[in-house]
Amino acid sequence: MQHLKVADPQNTVIMVQPENEAGTYGSVRDFSPVAQKLFDGPVPAALLKKFRKPAGSWKQVFGADADEYFHAWSIARYIEEIAAAGKAVKPVPMYVNAALASAFGRQAATTYSSGGPIHHVIDVYKAAAPSLDLVAPDIYARDHAAYLEYLKLYGRADNALLIPETGNAPEFARYFYPVVGKGGLGFAPFGMDDSGYYNFPLGAKTLDAPTMELFARNYRVFEPMMREWAKLAFAGKTWGVAEPTDPKAEHRQVMDLGKYRATATFGQYQFGTDKPTGNPQPTGGLAIAAIGADEYLVTGFDTRVSFALADANSGRSMLYDRVEEGHYDAQGHWVFDRVLNGDQTDYGINFTDRAQVLHVKLGSYKGNPVIPVGNPN
């Protein structure tokens, strides 16, 4: 931090990670005589206040969780000393990342990085290390349900969502969209360097050009509008989905936008009402931001999205008032490029492998739509 204070006055470095994937594998905690004496002693007041617990020993206060909570507190207090000392020199935001436990249920603490910022000890870290601005998950789970669960566990009102590491295999690229949809600060695939070293099975076997492109296209789309999107996300007006792999999901994801509902489907022709069957590999992702009462900014790849009124019994019908493609200029102004016509929106709005950013303006009217005779739709 002393070096950054001198060498980086323009704040090129915007965050610092004082420790990487802290914790212990194979043992729930330190059982040395010094540690045992502390474990048998009283729980620190800051932790009692955080959990609203009466005073007592670690075992008395936390029962079956005592060993792991004690270890998490001890490691987090050590990290706090480092983070606080660094911030005293230059107050750059600081975070630590977690090597994760299972997203569902509780596994034995000896089978993961016990004492690290695992999701069920986030509150311990908040109490022990107030100089940390957030704790963040390193997500290498390929499973769609598990990935989204980690986003929910770490994206909290008191903990901004950041993905400092994730897999670099093709199927991970689509998770960019639920991350930005949940207001994530960043999304960083691990090991994208051209070094010949690959971390399979956590990531790709090799980093070929098509794999790199699946990640690169997301950043190309968002870079011109990153500040505009950040403002919308901060206001809580963004949503995002990734193509599911669970057959029960029927290759669709639904977003509740309030007055409207948006349904993303995957693996359909751009024209017609064929059943979604999923893309050849799961590459679909979509993000939506509310920019007005009935207006949305929409972008994504390999996805069809259809809007509808959330209240199906309102006695009103919805229409696409205007769907225009465009981009943001360097000053953050929307620049109109073209209008999508009826044939391009009759069956929903289709995002292919081509980059598109759309402004979608919706409207509604009283009554049901008139369907011409002979039109099966």
N, C-alpha and C positions, 0 to 999 in steps of 0.2 A: 504493500500500500504506500510505503514511502517512495518507492520507485514510480508508481503511477501518479502520485501527487506531483512529481517533478516532470515526468515524461509524457503525461497524458492530460494536459490542462483542458483539452477539447472534449474529454470524456468519451473517447472511442470505446473504452471498456465501460459498459453500462451496468454490469453485474459481476460479482465475484463469488466463487464457490470455495469456502475455506476448507472443506473436507469432502471427500468423494466416497459415497456408498459406505458410510461408517457402520460399524457393527461387528458381531462375532459369529462365526459359523461353528457349529458343533458344540457350543456351550451356551446356555441361556444367559449366564452372567459370570462375573469374576467371583470365585470362591476362595480367594486368598484370605489369610487372617485379617488383613487390614479391611478388605471389602466386607468380610463377614461381620466385623464389628460395626461398620456403618449400616449394614443391612438390618442388624438387630436393634439399631438405634432408632430415633424418631424420624418420621418423614418430614422433609423440609416444609416450612410454612407456606412458601409460594405454591407448592404442589397441592397442599391441603386446601388452599384457597381456590385454586383452579378447579378442583374436583368437588369442592364443598364437602369435605370429609373432616371428621373429628380427629384429634391428634392420636398418635399411636405408632408402633413399629411398622415397617413395611408390610410384614405379614398380616398384622392386625388390620391395617387400613385397606390393603389391596388384595388380600387373599391369594387366589390362584394366579393372579397377574403380578404379584409382588416381585418375583425374580426379574421379569422382563422390564417392568416399570422402573425398578431400581437401576438396571443396566442402562436403560434409555436415558434416565435422568443423569447418570454419571457421565455418559458420553456427551450428551447435549450440554452439560455444564462446562465440559472441557472445550467444546466447540464455541460456546458463548465467550469464553475468555479470549479466544483467537479473533472471533468476529468483532467483539467490542473493542479490542486493541486496534484492529484494522480500521474500524469506523472512526475511531478517535483521530486517526491520521487523515483519512479521506472518507467521507460518509457515502460511499457507494452502496446500493442495495446488495444484500448478501443472502445466499440460500444454500441449502444442502440437498443432495439428491439421495434417493432411496433405492437400494436393491430390494425388490418387493417380495412380500409374502403372497399367498393365494388371495385372489380378490374375493373369494366366497368362503365363509367358514373360518375356523381357526385351526391351523396346523401346528405341530409341535415346534416350539421356538428354536429348538436345536437344528431345524431343517432349513432355516433362512437366516438372514443377517440380524440376529437378535441385538437389540439396543440401538439399531439404526432407526431412521424416521419412517418406520412401517405405519400403515394407515391407522392402526388402532392405538398408536402412541403419539399421534400428532399433538394431542393436548399436552402431553408430557413435554414435548419439545417447545411448545408455545410458552409453557411456564418456565422451563429451564434456560431457554436461549432467546430472550426477547430481542437480541440484536439481529437475529435472523429474520428477514422479511418474509420468507416462505420456505416450505419444504416441498420437494418436487419428486414425482415418480419417474423412474427409468423403466419404460414399458416395453417389454419384449414379448408379451403375450400376443400370439397371433389370433386367438379366439376373439370374435367380435364382442360377445357379451362381457368377457373379462376386461377387455380394453375399455369399454364404456363405463364399466363399474369403477375402474381405477380413476377415470376422469371425474366421476361423481364423488369418490372418496377424498380426492385431493383438491377439487375445485370447491372450496368452501367460502363462506362469507368472510372468514378471518384468514384465508389462505388462497392467494391468487394462483390460478392454474398455469403451470409451466411444464413442458415436456422437454427436459434437457437431454434425454437420450431415448431413442426408440429404434426399432429394427430397421434395417435398410433393404430388406427383401421387398419385392414388388407389392405384396398385399398390405404393407404398412403405409404406403403413400396415401391411401384413401382416408386414413384416420386424421389427416390434417384437417378435414372438414368438421368433424365434431369438436375438435380442439378449438378452432377459431370460432365455431358456433357457440361454444361455452365461454368465450372471452379469453381464451388462452393467450398468454404473453409470448409464447414461442413454441416451436415444434422442430426438434433437431434430430434427424436420423444419425445414428452412430456410424463412424468409420467410413465416411464418403470419400476419403483420400485415395488417390491413385497410387497406392503403395504395394499392391499385390497381397496384402494381408486382409483376410476376411474372417468375421466372427461367427460363421455358421457353426451350430444350428440356430443361434440367436438371430442372425441376419442372413444375408444372401450368400450363396456359394461363391458367386463372382459378381462383380459390379459391371454389368455390360451396359451399353448405351440405352437400350429400351428401359432398363430398370432405373437408370439415372434420370431419364426423361419423365417418368411417372412422378418423381419428386420435384424435378425442376419446373414442370409446368404449373404446379401449384404456386410456387414463389413468383413466377413470372406474372401470373394473373393478379396476385394480391399486392405486389410491390407498388404499382402506381396508386393504389387506393388504401395503403396500409394505415395512414393517419385517419382517413375518413372512417375506415372500418373500426379502428381502435376507439374512436369517439362513440360509435354506435354500440360497440361491445360494452364499453364502460357504462353506458346507459341501460344495459340489460336488454337490448333489442336485437339480439342475434341468435340464430339457431344453426345447427349443422348435423349432418348424418353421414354415415359411411355404409357402404353396401354390406348387408348382413350375410352370414354364412349358415346360420341356423335354419333348417328347412321350415321350422314353425313360423318364421318371419315372412315366408312367402315372397321373398325378394322385394320387400317394401319396408319403408320407414315413414312414420307419421310425425309431423311437427305441429304442435298446438300454438298458433300465432295470436290467440285471443279471439278476435272476431272471425278469423279465417283459420282454416286447417290446410296444411300443405302435405301432400303424399308423394314421397319419392319412390320410384320403382326402377328396377334394374333388369336389363336384358330384354328390351322391347324394340321393335322397329319404330322409327320415328313417326310413322303414319299408320293409324289403325288401332284396334283395340285388342291386339294379341296379348296373351297372358305373359306377365313378366317371368322369365326363366333364369335370370342372373346373367352377368357377363361371363365370357369364357374363363376369366380369372377375376377375382373381386377387386375391381378398380374404381367403382363408382363412388362418388362423393359429391355433396351439395351443401352450400351454405346460403342462408337467407338473413337479411337485415331489414328491419322496419325503418323506412325513411319518411313515413307519413302515415296518416290514418288508414289509408287504403293503398299505400305504395311500398314496394319492396325492392331491394337490391338483391339480385339472385345470380349465383355463379356456381359452376361445378363441372364435372366431367363424367361421361358415361352414365348418365342418369336422366330419367324423365321425371318432371315434377308437375303435379296438378293441384290447383287451388280450389277450395270449396268453402262455402259458409260453414262455420263451426256448428251452428244451430240448424240442423236439417229440418226442424219443424217451425221455422220462423215465418213460413209463407212467402219467402223471398227467394229469388234466384240470382246467381252470380254470373258476371261476365268479365272478360278481359277487356277493359276500357282501352288500354294501350300497352303494348309491349315493345320497348325499344332497346336496341343494342347500342352500347357506347363505351366510353372510357373516361377516366379522370385525368385532367391535365396536371401540370406541375404545381399549379396554384390550388388544386383541390376542387376544381369546378368540373361538373359533369359535362362531357362533350357528346352530343348526339351523333350517331353514325347512320343508323337505319331503323326502320320500323319492321317488325315481324308481322306478316299478314295472317289472315284466317287459316290458310292451309298449314301454316307453321305453328299454330296454337290450338287447332281444333281438338287434338288428342293430348293436350298438355304441352309443356315446354320441354323440348329435348336438348340436352347437352351431350355432345359427342366428344371426340378426342380433340376438337378444335376449341381454342380459348374463346370464351364469350362472357361478357358481363352485361346483365340486363336490368333495366328499370321496368318493373311490372306494376301497372296501375289497375286496380280492380274496381268493380262497381257492382251494385245490386239493385234489383227492382222488384216490385211486388208482383207475385204471381209465378206461375211455372213457365218454363221455356216452351215455345211452340216448336215441335219437331215435324218437319215436312214429311208427308207420306212417302214411304219407300226408303227413308233414311233410317238404317238400323240403329243409329247412334242417337 
